[in-house]
Amino acid sequence: MFSPDSALLVSVDTGGAQLWDAATGRALGDPLPHGAPTEPAFSPDSAHLVTIGIDHAARLWNSARGVSLGDPMPHDAEVRDISFSLDGALLATVSADHKVRI
């Protein structure tokens, strides 16, 4: 998935999420450690990335530095969807038990 500004690319596999420089194709640092992440999403300004994983949690990352921002956002069931508000100020997560966290 490309970032909104097309400068970054994120790929996911069982080891985590990997950020890439879209212009050069080079990996940016080590994979972001979030076991078997799915459904990554960038904030509208490309400054942040969120990943959800099989651990029923969402994690927010600084996409430029590849560092975690705060604690994981846990759910009691599988996180099924994530979305940033249009201004990027809010992040919503929805889980299989129909709970929404903002």
Secondary structure, DSSP 8 states (H G I E B T S, - for coil): -B-TTSSEEEEEETTEEEEEETTT--B-SS-B--SS-EEEEE-TTSSEEEEE-TTSEEEEEETTTTEE-SS-EE-SS-EEEEEE-TTSS-EEEEETTS-EE-
